[in-house]
């Protein structure tokens, strides 16, 4: 009789341990998913900030990105996402490299917008259109990178396949 009770208690303990293990595993999957999706969210946040970014003359004259706290905050979060990506995605996924390229492009976009009114005085009539074209190409490259990043992230953001 006591052996039977001990067997039942042991079986129940094993079931509870298995349920706890499964629950913990699911929570870990969810946390990993949230961290990975947060990186994608920061990319979209920066993309939105770049679309809205139009520094005032006072901000341009100050030459300080800190005078535009929204862009600075989103750009810093984006930079942090690039660092975190190194630890959250496989090395051969290409996500870290894509984010690094987007970082360089975003820096060039912000730099151009920051200097555009001021540089009009310093650029020759031949250089100004070239700089504007480069800026537009950078914008296109940045926004074209988003669907490519989504494609690379899709493997990691399919919660049921994790």
C-alpha positions as CSV (number, residue, x, y, z in Angstrom):
1,X,0.0,0.0,0.0
2,X,2.7,2.5,1.0
3,X,4.6,1.6,-2.2
4,X,1.6,2.4,-4.3
5,X,1.2,5.8,-2.5
6,X,4.9,6.5,-3.0
7,X,4.6,5.6,-6.7
8,X,1.6,8.0,-7.1
9,X,3.4,10.8,-5.3
10,X,6.5,10.2,-7.4
11,X,4.4,10.2,-10.6
12,X,2.6,13.4,-9.6
13,X,5.9,15.1,-8.7
14,X,7.3,14.1,-12.1
15,X,4.2,15.5,-13.8
16,X,4.6,18.8,-11.9
17,X,8.3,19.0,-12.7
18,X,7.6,18.3,-16.4
19,X,4.8,21.0,-16.4
20,X,7.2,23.5,-14.7
21,X,9.9,22.7,-17.2
22,X,7.5,23.2,-20.1
23,X,6.2,26.4,-18.7
24,X,9.7,27.8,-18.1
25,X,10.7,26.8,-21.6
26,X,7.7,28.6,-23.1
27,X,8.5,31.7,-21.0
28,X,12.1,31.6,-22.3
29,X,10.8,31.4,-25.8
30,X,8.5,34.3,-25.3
31,X,11.2,36.5,-23.7
32,X,13.6,35.7,-26.6
33,X,10.8,36.5,-29.1
34,X,10.1,39.9,-27.3
35,X,13.8,40.9,-27.3
36,X,14.1,40.0,-31.0
37,X,10.9,41.9,-31.9
38,X,12.0,44.9,-29.9
39,X,15.0,45.2,-32.3
40,X,12.7,45.3,-35.2
41,X,10.5,47.9,-33.4
42,X,13.5,50.1,-32.9
43,X,14.3,50.0,-36.6
44,X,10.8,51.1,-37.3
45,X,11.0,53.8,-34.6
46,X,14.1,55.2,-36.3
47,X,12.6,55.0,-39.7
48,X,9.7,57.1,-38.5
49,X,11.9,59.6,-36.8
50,X,14.0,60.0,-40.0
51,X,10.8,60.7,-42.0
52,X,9.8,63.4,-39.5
53,X,13.3,64.8,-38.9
54,X,13.5,68.3,-40.1
55,X,15.9,70.3,-37.9
56,X,15.1,73.9,-37.3
57,X,17.5,76.6,-38.2
58,X,18.5,77.1,-34.5
59,X,19.2,73.3,-34.3
60,X,21.3,73.4,-37.4
61,X,23.3,76.4,-36.3
62,X,24.0,74.8,-32.9
63,X,25.4,71.8,-34.7
64,X,24.2,69.5,-31.8
65,X,22.1,66.4,-32.4
66,X,21.2,66.6,-28.7
67,X,19.0,69.6,-29.6
68,X,16.7,67.1,-31.4
69,X,16.1,64.7,-28.5
70,X,13.6,62.5,-30.3
71,X,15.9,61.6,-33.1
72,X,18.8,61.2,-30.7
73,X,16.8,58.9,-28.4
74,X,15.6,56.8,-31.3
75,X,19.1,56.7,-32.9
76,X,20.7,55.6,-29.6
77,X,18.1,52.9,-29.2
78,X,18.8,51.7,-32.8
79,X,22.5,51.6,-32.1
80,X,21.8,49.5,-29.0
81,X,19.7,47.2,-31.1
82,X,22.6,46.6,-33.4
83,X,24.7,45.6,-30.4
84,X,22.1,43.3,-29.0
85,X,21.6,41.6,-32.4
86,X,25.0,40.2,-32.1
87,X,23.8,38.1,-29.1
88,X,20.2,37.3,-30.2
89,X,20.7,36.1,-33.8
90,X,22.9,33.5,-35.5
91,X,26.2,34.9,-37.0
92,X,25.3,33.7,-40.4
93,X,21.8,35.3,-40.4
94,X,23.1,38.6,-41.8
95,X,21.0,40.6,-39.4
96,X,23.9,42.2,-37.6
97,X,25.5,43.2,-40.9
98,X,22.2,44.6,-42.2
99,X,21.8,46.7,-39.0
100,X,25.4,47.9,-39.3
101,X,24.7,49.1,-42.9
102,X,21.5,50.7,-41.8
103,X,23.4,52.5,-39.0
104,X,25.9,54.0,-41.5
105,X,23.1,55.0,-43.8
106,X,21.1,56.6,-41.1
107,X,24.1,58.5,-39.9
108,X,24.6,59.9,-43.4
109,X,20.9,60.9,-43.6
110,X,21.0,62.7,-40.3
111,X,24.3,64.3,-41.1
112,X,23.0,65.6,-44.4
113,X,19.8,67.0,-42.9
114,X,21.8,68.6,-40.1
115,X,24.2,70.3,-42.5
116,X,21.9,70.9,-45.6
117,X,21.0,74.5,-44.9
118,X,24.4,75.5,-43.7
119,X,26.3,73.6,-46.5
120,X,24.3,75.4,-49.2
121,X,26.6,78.4,-48.5
122,X,29.7,76.3,-48.9
123,X,28.9,73.9,-51.8
124,X,29.5,74.9,-55.4
125,X,26.5,74.8,-57.7
126,X,27.8,71.5,-59.1
127,X,28.2,69.9,-55.6
128,X,24.8,70.8,-54.2
129,X,22.8,68.6,-56.5
130,X,25.3,65.7,-56.1
131,X,25.0,65.9,-52.3
132,X,21.2,66.0,-52.6
133,X,21.2,62.9,-54.9
134,X,23.5,61.1,-52.4
135,X,21.0,62.0,-49.6
136,X,18.1,60.7,-51.6
137,X,20.0,57.5,-52.5
138,X,20.8,57.0,-48.8
139,X,17.1,57.5,-47.9
140,X,16.1,54.9,-50.5
141,X,18.8,52.5,-49.3
142,X,17.7,52.8,-45.7
143,X,14.0,52.3,-46.4
144,X,14.7,49.5,-48.9
145,X,16.7,47.7,-46.2
146,X,13.6,47.4,-44.0
147,X,11.9,44.6,-46.1
148,X,15.2,42.8,-46.4
149,X,15.7,43.0,-42.7
150,X,12.1,41.7,-42.2
151,X,12.9,38.8,-44.4
152,X,16.0,37.9,-42.4
153,X,14.1,38.4,-39.1
154,X,11.1,36.3,-40.2
155,X,12.8,33.1,-39.2
156,X,13.4,34.5,-35.7
157,X,10.0,36.2,-35.3
158,X,7.9,33.2,-36.1
159,X,7.0,32.4,-32.5
160,X,5.6,29.0,-33.2
161,X,8.8,27.9,-35.0
162,X,11.1,29.0,-32.2
